Amino acid sequence: MKRVLFVVLLSGCAAAPSDRGGSVEVPVSQQSAVGAARVRSTAHTELGTLYLQNGQFNIALDEANTAIAADPGYALAHKLHAMVLMFLRDDAGARASFEKASSLARDDPEINNDYGWFLCSTGHEAEGLARLKRAALHPLFRTPTRAWFNAGLCAQRVKDDAGAEEYFRRAVAADATNAPALLRYAEALYRRGAYAQARGVVSDRHAVREPDAESLWLAVRVERKLGDRNAEATAVSRLRRKFSDSPQYRDYLQGKVE
């Protein structure tokens, strides 16, 4: 979960002007580390994040604990601690660490995004969606597409198809190259019966990343609904050629075209 950092000019406080004339707190992840303790904590947090990405959870947990010991006030160290505990399935511990991170940086979009998804994945979808939307709407969040995408997945968990479609649409609007969001948006359109629109979004998905079995299978079903046999045959040919062992191609052979 690498973050793209950008340089901001600070004048003794972490705030930036907003479009509404007030000020918005600059996210912790976009602030430069100041002071020896914060520098040490940041270094251990970044190292721990790399271990987390590699699935080395125990080492990541050690780094998170070291980061917190170096600077107990560093919100991202507590967020890392929460993320590791989440992967270790210690939900109570993860929630406590997310709460600590949030108390230190209440409106930080990175924290709200990760905490929001944790809440969604542990059966607290309403709380999770509220945090995900706060993250997505933060004017200084560099990747709101992530939060909108997570909100779409969260809405699907509670069978809110209309909400999920809207969140996936917003994820695509925020980043037209977000391939997973494009696929989910196209699937939502397909379920609603907006087949022509779904076709366009599938095309956009294939333009930004090589087709996979899921996207080609959706293309097959969309073209079947639209009655374009030539386009359907083309999608089937690509599915067979590249993913002949996939569950999607087996479904096609068994006639399970919705």
C-alpha positions in Angstrom: 0.0 0.0 0.0 2.6 2.5 -1.1 1.7 6.1 -0.8 2.5 8.8 -3.3 4.0 11.6 -1.3 4.1 15.2 -2.6 5.8 18.3 -1.2 3.7 20.9 0.6 4.9 24.2 2.0 4.1 24.5 5.7 4.2 27.7 7.7 4.5 26.2 11.2 1.2 24.3 10.9 -0.2 21.5 8.8 -3.0 23.3 6.9 -3.7 24.3 3.4 -6.3 26.6 1.9 -9.6 25.0 0.8 -11.8 26.0 -2.2 -14.3 27.3 0.4 -12.0 29.8 1.8 -11.2 28.0 5.1 -8.3 25.7 5.8 -8.0 21.9 5.5 -5.6 19.8 7.5 -2.9 18.4 5.4 -2.9 14.5 5.6 -0.2 13.1 7.9 1.1 11.0 5.0 1.8 14.3 3.1 3.7 16.0 5.9 7.4 16.0 6.2 8.9 14.3 9.3 10.1 16.9 11.7 12.3 16.0 14.7 14.4 13.0 15.4 11.6 11.0 17.0 9.2 11.5 14.1 12.0 10.7 11.6 12.7 7.4 13.4 9.0 6.5 13.6 8.4 7.3 10.0 11.3 5.1 8.9 10.1 2.2 10.9 6.5 2.7 9.7 7.6 2.7 6.0 9.8 -0.4 6.6 6.9 -2.1 8.4 4.6 -1.3 5.5 6.9 -3.0 3.1 7.0 -6.1 5.3 3.2 -6.0 5.5 3.0 -5.9 1.7 5.3 -9.0 1.5 3.1 -10.9 4.0 5.7 -10.9 6.7 3.3 -10.0 9.4 5.3 -10.7 12.5 8.2 -8.5 11.3 5.7 -5.8 10.3 4.2 -5.9 13.7 7.7 -5.5 15.3 8.3 -2.5 13.1 5.0 -1.0 14.0 5.7 -1.4 17.7 9.1 0.2 17.3 7.6 3.1 15.4 5.1 3.7 18.1 7.7 3.5 20.8 9.8 6.1 18.9 6.9 8.5 18.6 3.6 7.6 20.2 1.9 10.6 18.6 2.6 9.4 15.0 -0.8 8.4 13.6 0.5 6.4 10.7 2.5 4.1 13.0 -0.8 3.2 14.8 -2.5 2.7 11.4 0.2 0.3 10.4 -0.2 -1.5 13.8 -4.0 -1.8 13.0 -3.4 -3.1 9.5 -1.1 -5.8 10.7 -3.5 -6.9 13.4 -6.3 -6.9 10.8 -4.4 -9.3 8.7 -3.6 -11.4 11.8 -7.4 -11.4 12.4 -7.2 -9.7 15.8 -10.2 -7.5 15.1 -10.5 -6.0 18.6 -6.8 -5.0 18.6 -7.0 -3.7 15.1 -10.1 -1.5 15.9 -8.3 -0.1 19.0 -5.3 0.8 17.0 -7.4 2.4 14.2 -9.2 4.4 16.9 -5.9 5.6 18.2 -4.7 6.6 14.8 -8.0 8.4 14.1 -7.8 10.3 17.4 -4.4 11.6 16.4 -5.4 12.6 12.9 -9.2 12.6 12.7 -9.7 13.7 9.2 -6.7 12.0 7.6 -8.1 10.3 4.4 -5.5 7.5 4.4 -6.6 6.5 7.9 -10.3 6.9 7.1 -10.0 4.8 4.0 -8.2 1.9 5.7 -10.3 2.1 8.9 -13.5 2.4 6.8 -12.6 -0.8 4.8 -11.8 -2.6 8.1 -15.2 -1.7 9.5 -16.9 -2.8 6.3 -15.1 -6.1 6.3 -16.0 -6.8 9.9 -19.8 -6.3 9.7 -19.9 -2.5 10.5 -20.8 -1.4 7.0 -22.7 1.8 7.9 -19.7 3.1 10.0 -17.3 2.0 7.3 -19.2 3.7 4.5 -19.2 7.0 6.5 -15.5 6.9 6.9 -14.9 5.9 3.2 -17.0 8.8 2.0 -15.1 11.2 4.3 -11.9 9.9 2.8 -13.0 10.2 -0.8 -14.3 13.8 -0.3 -11.2 15.1 1.5 -9.9 17.8 -0.9 -6.3 16.8 -0.4 -6.6 13.1 -0.8 -4.5 12.1 -3.8 -6.3 8.9 -4.6 -10.0 9.3 -3.9 -10.6 6.5 -6.4 -9.5 4.0 -3.8 -12.0 5.1 -1.2 -14.9 5.2 -3.7 -13.9 1.7 -4.9 -13.9 0.4 -1.4 -17.3 2.1 -0.8 -18.7 0.3 -3.7 -17.4 -3.1 -2.4 -18.9 -2.2 1.0 -22.3 -1.3 -0.5 -22.3 -4.7 -2.3 -21.9 -6.4 1.1 -25.3 -5.0 2.2 -26.9 -5.7 -1.2 -27.1 -2.0 -2.0 -26.8 -2.3 -5.8 -27.7 1.3 -6.6 -25.2 2.6 -4.1 -22.5 0.3 -5.3 -23.0 1.4 -8.9 -22.8 5.1 -7.9 -19.6 4.5 -5.9 -17.9 2.6 -8.7 -18.9 5.4 -11.1 -17.3 7.9 -8.8 -14.2 5.7 -8.6 -13.9 5.7 -12.4 -14.6 9.4 -12.5 -11.7 10.0 -10.1 -9.4 7.8 -12.1 -10.4 6.5 -15.5 -7.4 4.1 -15.4 -8.7 2.2 -12.3 -9.1 -1.2 -14.0 -10.8 -3.0 -11.0 -13.3 -0.1 -10.7 -14.1 -0.1 -14.4 -14.8 -3.8 -14.2 -17.1 -3.5 -11.1 -18.9 -0.5 -12.7 -19.5 -2.5 -15.9 -20.8 -5.4 -13.9 -23.2 -3.1 -12.0 -24.5 -1.7 -15.2 -25.0 -5.2 -16.6 -27.0 -6.2 -13.6 -29.2 -3.2 -14.0 -29.8 -4.0 -17.7 -27.8 -1.0 -19.0 -26.1 -3.3 -21.6 -25.0 -0.7 -24.1 -23.4 1.4 -21.3 -21.8 -1.7 -19.9 -20.3 -2.5 -23.3 -18.6 0.9 -23.3 -17.2 0.5 -19.9 -15.9 -3.0 -20.7 -14.2 -1.4 -23.7 -12.6 1.2 -21.4 -11.5 -1.5 -19.1 -9.7 -3.4 -21.9 -8.1 -0.1 -23.1 -6.3 0.4 -19.8 -5.2 -3.1 -19.0 -5.0 -6.5 -20.8 -8.3 -8.3 -20.6 -8.6 -11.0 -18.0 -11.0 -13.9 -17.7 -13.5 -11.9 -15.7 -13.6 -8.9 -18.1 -13.8 -11.2 -21.2 -16.6 -13.2 -19.6 -18.5 -10.0 -18.9 -18.0 -9.0 -22.6 -19.4 -12.3 -23.7 -22.5 -11.8 -21.6 -23.0 -8.2 -22.6 -22.8 -9.0 -26.3 -25.2 -11.9 -25.9 -27.7 -9.5 -24.3 -27.2 -7.0 -27.1 -27.6 -9.6 -29.7 -24.3 -9.0 -31.4 -23.2 -12.5 -32.3 -20.0 -11.4 -34.1 -18.8 -9.4 -31.1 -19.8 -12.2 -28.8 -17.8 -14.7 -30.9 -14.8 -12.5 -30.8 -14.9 -12.2 -27.0 -15.4 -16.0 -26.7 -12.4 -16.6 -29.0 -10.2 -14.4 -26.8 -11.5 -16.1 -23.6 -10.8 -19.6 -25.1 -7.3 -18.6 -26.4 -6.0 -17.0 -23.3 -8.0 -18.5 -20.4 -9.2 -22.0 -21.6 -8.7 -23.4 -18.1 -10.7 -20.6 -16.3 -14.0 -21.1 -14.5 -15.5 -18.5 -16.8 -14.7 -20.5 -20.0 -16.1 -23.6 -18.4 -19.3 -21.8 -17.6 -19.5 -20.8 -21.3 -19.0 -24.4 -22.4 -21.8 -25.4 -20.0 -24.1 -22.8 -21.5 -24.2 -20.7 -18.4 -24.4 -17.4 -20.2 -26.8 -15.2 -18.2 
